[in-house]
Structures are given as C-alpha cells and as structure tokens.
Amino acid sequence: MSSLGITKCGSTEFRWGERTYVMGIINVSPDSFSGDGLAGPIVALEQARRFVISGADILDIGGESTRPNAAPVSVDEEIKRVVPAIEKIAAEVPVPVSVDTYKSEVAKRALGAGASMLNDQWGLKRDPKLADLAAENGVPIILMSNQRDKGGYDSGIQRDTAYYSDLIAEVLGSLRGSLKLAKERGVPEENIIIDPGIGFGKTWRQELELIRRLDELKALGRPILVGPSRKSFIGMVLDLPAEQRLEGTAAAVAISIAKGADMVRVHDVPPMVRICRMSDAIVRWA
C-alpha cells in the first residue's frame, strides 16, 4: 500500500496504491454532453446494476450537466433528479454512491438519501459548506481544479494557444487552496481526493499536458482522480463525436494510470475496467 493510506467510504475501503478504482458515471440530467442522460430512478438503477456487475467500485450520480454553457439547474430541480436515484441505488447495489454537485443543499439531501461521497467540481470555490457536510458526516470529498471562471477552450473561447503561462502551477495552486480550506473546516486529510479538472476551463492541448504531467500532482500527497471520459480534447485529436471516443478514452485512462491516477471516472465501465486491470498489471505489479 502507498503512503496515501486508506479512505473509508461507506462500507468500502479505498486502499490507495493497490489498484486503480473505477467510478461509473450515472447522469440523470437530460442534457449530458456525452448523450447518456437517463430519465428516472428505475433506469438509473438498471444502469447502476450493470456497472457493478462489470466491476465499478463506486457510482457517481449527477443531476446537472457539466457541458460548457449548459443552462444552470435550480437546487429544487437538481434534488428532484438525484435524490430518488440515489435512494434506489444506495439501497440496492453493494458499492458506494457519490453525488456530483457543487451545492450544499443538494449534497445534504443526497447524503440523507444514502450517498457516501461528495464530488465537487468547483473545489469548494462556489460553496465551502460542502466541506462542513463532509466533515460532519465523515464522508470523503473530491476537490476539482476548475478554471472555467477564467476562460479556456471548453468555456466557449476557442483557444489553441496556452491560456496560462504555467498550467500545472495554476492547477497545483488551485488544489492547494481547496485542500487548505477543506482541512480548516474539519475534513480529515485521508478523506480528500483531488481531481485536476480535465474538461474544465483548459484548452484541449492543456488537457493533453495535464495527463502527460499528472505525476507532478503527487506533490500534494493525496490520491488523484482523473475524468477524461469522452471529453472534447479527445474529439479534437481524433475528430470524433462523443459517442465514438471509446479508444481515445482508453488511451487517456491507461496513460493517466501510468502517470499516477488512483481512480478514473468513466462512462463506459466494462471496457475501462479491463483497461485498468491491464494497466495495473504493467504499472503496479512488482
């Protein structure tokens, strides 16, 4: 086991360094960028069961699209989408459930419905009370570095040139700030996971750079989650729509693992579980 230790999530233990963990994406928003939005808790439960059978270690439920320029969703609407799905899934599948939200009101209801991890795409920048909820409930929290408030390719500004003079320094600085805030509000270090934020305010070339230099984030001393699945940088390289980015996602996942990723967040669970197992055999087996 690595020096990152163990993160407890519900009845599951993530023993960092032993293998790569797979987070299956379940979108209950109708306008998901990848076209995989699901309508209703029954359909979400069916997908959750398929993902678990295929080897997913945790399921991430989201009710608001993260695609660039998506219309905001009200707290009430987001709760209406995610809570029934979380209730169903948490009661009937054997792996933990994460909620993908940056709103503390939604997160509180999700935890009450059975979620046991918070996934904050804004790294506490939008709503620091998420850290309070994580601390009070003893659940892990994922903190993402999100540069959409500063512009970038996926925020609607079509840039091919570097937006930052030093992207990695920017990402490290952002994550350090989020880590500091989470700890100040009582979140134990072992309950914090970091995410460099692929697809959130960087140019497509910077997405490639993030994966290429992912190992530099190890300086923060926390497990790294990477979410390259079907993202636009793959489309830019391969000139393919979201539904045809499986091989590009596989390459990004495999190289991310070689560069130090501890968990991957993916849409296509069965093939990505196999990619992770093979990558782990090459990278982790002594």
N, C-alpha and C positions, 0 to 999 in steps of 0.2 A: 504494500500500500504506500502511496506517496505521502509527502508531508502535508498534503491538503486535508488529510483526515477523513472523517465521516460526516455526512449530512443526513439527519433523520427527517423523513418526510412521511407523515402518517405512520404506517406500519412498515415502511420501506426504508432501507439504508442505502444511500449512495456512497459507495466505498471508492473514493476518487483514486484513480491510477490503476485500478484493477482491470477496467474495461471502459469502453465508450458507451454511454447511456443514450437511448433513443427516446425523444419526446415526439409523440404523434400529434399533429395539428388537427383540431376539430373546430371548424369555423361555423358558427351559427348566425353569421351575417350574410345577407343576400348578395352583397356586392364585393365579395372577396376578390383580390387581384388575380388569384390563381383559378378562379372559376369553380371552387369546390365548396361554396357556401351551402349549408344544409338547412332545411326547413323543419323545425320542431324537434323536441327531445327524443322521440322514438327513433327517428332517423339517425340522430346523433349517437344514441345508444348502440344502434346496429353497427355504426362505423367504429365506435369505441371497442366493441367486442371483436371486430375483425382486426383492429390494430393490435389488441392484446394477444390474440391468437398468433399474430405474425411476429410478436416479440417486442412490442413497445414497452418501455419501462415506466412511462408517465404520459399522461394525456393533457394537452393544453387547450382549454376551451376559451374561445374569443367571440365577442358579440359585436365588435366594431371593426370595420375594415381598416387595415393599415396601408392600403394602397395610396399612393400620392394623390393629394387633392380630394380624397374621399370626403363626403359630407359628414359632419360630426353627428354623433348619436347621443340623444339625451340619456341621462342617468336612468330614468324610468324605463326607457326602451331597451337599454343595454341589460338592465336587470331582468326585464321580461324575456329577453333572448337567452341569457346564460344560466339563470338560476334553475329553471326547470330541467335543462340539460345536465347541469352539474348534479342535481338531486338524483336523477335517474342513473347517471353513470357512476357516481360515487357509491351508490347503494348496490350496484350490480356487477362492477368489474373489480378485479383484485389489485389493480395498480393505482397509485395516487393520481389525483387530478389537480392541475394548476389552472388558475384563471388569468387570462391575458387582458389586463386592464390597467389604466393609469388613474382610475378614480376610486377614492377610498370608500365611497358609498357603495359602489358595485362590489368592491373587494370584500367589504364587511358582509354583505348578503351572500356572496359566493362562499365565504368561509363557513357561514352558518348552514349552507346547503351541502357542505361536505368537501369543499376544496381544501387542499393541504399545502399549497404553494402559491405565491404571488409572482406574476411576471409583469414587471413594469417597464414598458418601452421607453419611458422618459427618465428612468433612473432617479426618481423622486423629485425631478425638476418641476413637474406640474402639481404634484400633490404629495408633500412629505409625510402626510398622515398615513400613507401606506406603510411606512417604516414602523409607526406606532402599532398598527394592526399586526404586522409580522412579529414584533416584539411581544405584544400582549398575548398572542395566540401560539407563540413558539413555532412558527412556520418559516420555512426558507423563503427567500425573496431573490428574484433575478433582477439585476440592475443593468440596464442597457445604456450604451453611449449613443445618444440620438442628436444628430446635427441638423435636423430639419428646420429648426428655428433660425439657422444661419444660412440656409440655402443649400444648393447642391443639385446633382442631376435628378434624383428622384423626387425632389420637391417642386419640379416643374421647370427648373432652369437647366436647359440642355447644354451642359458643360462637358467638354472632353479634356480640358486642362485642369490642373490641380486647383482645388478651391482653397486648400490650406497650404501654408508654407511647410508644415510638418504634420501630416495627418496622424501619425502614431502618437506624437506628443499631445495632440489635441484629444485623441481618444483616451490616452492614459490619464490626462488631466481631468477629463470629464468623469471617468470611472473613479478616480481617486476622490473627487468631490462627493460622488454618490456614496462611496464606501464610508467616508468620514461621517456623512450625515446619518447613514443607517446605524452606524455604531454609536453615535451620540444619542440616538433615540432608542437605544437599548437592544438592537439586533445583534445577537452573538455572531462573531466572525464566521463560525462554522455554518451559519445559516445563510450566507451570502454567496451568490453565484454571479459572475459577470458575463456580459454579452457585448461584443464590440459594435453591434448595431449595423450589420450588413443590410443595405437597402434603406438606410435611414439617414439621408442627408449627405451622402458621399457621391462622387462621380463613379461611373462604372469602372474606370481604371483604378480608382482608390479602393473599390471593393476587392479587386484582384490583389492590390498591395496589402490590404488588411489580412487576407488569407496567407499571403506569402510571408508576412511578418508577424503572424499570430503569436509565435513563441515569445515575442517581446512583452506580451501582456502577462506572462508568467511572473513578471516582477511584482505584480500586485498580490501574489500569493493566494489567489482564490481560483476555484475551478472555472473553466471557460465554457460557456455555451455558444454555439455558432448556429445561425439560421440562414443558410444560403439557398434553401429550397425554392426552386422555380423563380428566383429573383431576376430582376431586369438586367443585371450585369451579365448573366448567362445568355439572355436574349441578345444583348449587344455583341457578345463574342460570336455566338453561333447563328445569329439572325433567325431565331425561332420563337414562336409564341409560347406562353406559359405552359400549356399542356404538352409541349414537346421538349421540355428541358430536363428530362429524367437523367440522361447521360451527363449533361453538364452539372447537374446537381450532384451526381455520384462522384464526379471528379473533384468538385469543390469539397465534398464531405471527406473523401479519402485524404486529400492534401491537408485539410484542416486537422484531421486526426494526427497525421504525421507531424504537424506543427504544434500540437499540444491541446487540441479540443478535448474536453471531457464529456460533453453532451452535445447532441445535434438535434435540432428542431426541424422536422421534415413532414411533408405531405404524403410521400409515397413510402409508407412504412415497410412493407415486405422487402423490396429490393434494398432499401437503405440499411435495414438490419443486417442483411448479408454483406453489404459494403463495409459496415462497421466491424463485423466479425473478421472479415479478411484483413482489413486494415490493422485491427488489433493484433492479429496473428503475426503480422510483419513488424509492427511498431513496438508492441508491449511484451511479447513473449520472449523470455530470455533463453 
